[in-house]
Amino acid sequence: MSDVEITPVRPTHRFDEAALHAYLTEHVAGYDGPLGVRQFEGGQSNPTFLLETPGGNYVMRKQPPGELLRSAHQVDREYRVMDALWSTEVPVPKMYALCEDTNVIGTKFYVMEHVEGRLFTNTRLPLLSPEERRIVYLDMVRILARLHTVDIHEVGLAEFGRPGNYFARQVSRWSKQYIASETETIESMNSLIEWLPENLPDDVPPVVVHGDFRLGNLLLHPEEPRVVATLDWELSTLGDGLADLGYWMQEYHGDKDPNVGLAGADLAALGIPTEEELVEAYCREANRPPIENWQFYIAYNMFRSAGIVQGVYKRGLDGNASSEHALEQGGIARRRAESGWRLVQEMLQA
């Protein structure tokens, strides 16, 4: 059983299913209709659909309708990185087809293997036992370390990112995207936009960065506590692997809730490793030294998350978000920015 619901295609995301069927018939070996289409709830940026046929199921990811930010919703990059990683130890679905012709169904899209598994968004994994939770989290560490040790030249991804300091590029990108989707003044966000470019870590040799590595983007085996597929690679690029680790470790910070999230949770009772345990395990798996200035990576990711959430909220206001829950994101960007700026202030006072 998973946390994610599959629904009828929402009215704002409907497309020409007959045109998709014709395209799949021509471009996907073994495909045969009739075709049924339903939509996965979630996929806040790129709508995701279950394609059902008598001979088996597929998954399609497409750009959302409406006007798109220039550097967002790059489904072609998702396709390319997963196709390249198919032969590595990083579990990804098999890619079948990438369509960049927007005349087919109105936007770019790609079709991939439908991997059977369970998708959970509640980081406390209430349906699993404490022992299973610990195994899942340690498997996540293993997969993230394997991703960051992939030889980018060997898999054909040496040109997947731009040269220069990764954090400098990312801070610039998310500052611009936040400003483009700003709906209110958030002083802490403005402070982060000013402080981060002046306090970047040294550049490092680039690795493949997932960009959104978290439990909600991983499929677990239908019965076993292990990851069988890593999903949602839209934000992937080449850069510093500590950006991925810091993004995931945000789960241990931010708002404390008695029912969800890891901030303030009784981790020992849940069987979930502490932040320190996971960071140490990552360093072992990736064969790297202990991490200096760890709080920077958390603060940076809270800034970045605020920018992402603000974009989701703005698309909700505009009526073209991928999730019906987009408007519930209002206020989250402010809280994440305030948490990130608070970490910076604590770091400066230490």
Secondary structure as GFF3:
##gff-version 3
##sequence-region A 1 350
A	DSSP	beta_strand	6	7	.	.	.	ID=ss1
A	DSSP	three_ten_helix	11	13	.	.	.	ID=ss2
A	DSSP	alpha_helix	17	27	.	.	.	ID=ss3
A	DSSP	beta_strand	36	40	.	.	.	ID=ss4
A	DSSP	beta_strand	48	53	.	.	.	ID=ss5
A	DSSP	beta_strand	56	62	.	.	.	ID=ss6
A	DSSP	alpha_helix	75	85	.	.	.	ID=ss7
A	DSSP	beta_strand	95	99	.	.	.	ID=ss8
A	DSSP	beta_strand	109	113	.	.	.	ID=ss9
A	DSSP	beta_strand	118	119	.	.	.	ID=ss10
A	DSSP	alpha_helix	130	148	.	.	.	ID=ss11
A	DSSP	alpha_helix	166	180	.	.	.	ID=ss12
A	DSSP	alpha_helix	187	195	.	.	.	ID=ss13
A	DSSP	three_ten_helix	196	198	.	.	.	ID=ss14
A	DSSP	beta_strand	207	209	.	.	.	ID=ss15
A	DSSP	three_ten_helix	215	217	.	.	.	ID=ss16
A	DSSP	beta_strand	218	220	.	.	.	ID=ss17
A	DSSP	beta_strand	227	230	.	.	.	ID=ss18
A	DSSP	beta_strand	237	239	.	.	.	ID=ss19
A	DSSP	alpha_helix	241	249	.	.	.	ID=ss20
A	DSSP	three_ten_helix	250	252	.	.	.	ID=ss21
A	DSSP	alpha_helix	267	270	.	.	.	ID=ss22
A	DSSP	alpha_helix	275	286	.	.	.	ID=ss23
A	DSSP	alpha_helix	294	318	.	.	.	ID=ss24
A	DSSP	three_ten_helix	326	329	.	.	.	ID=ss25
A	DSSP	alpha_helix	332	349	.	.	.	ID=ss26
###
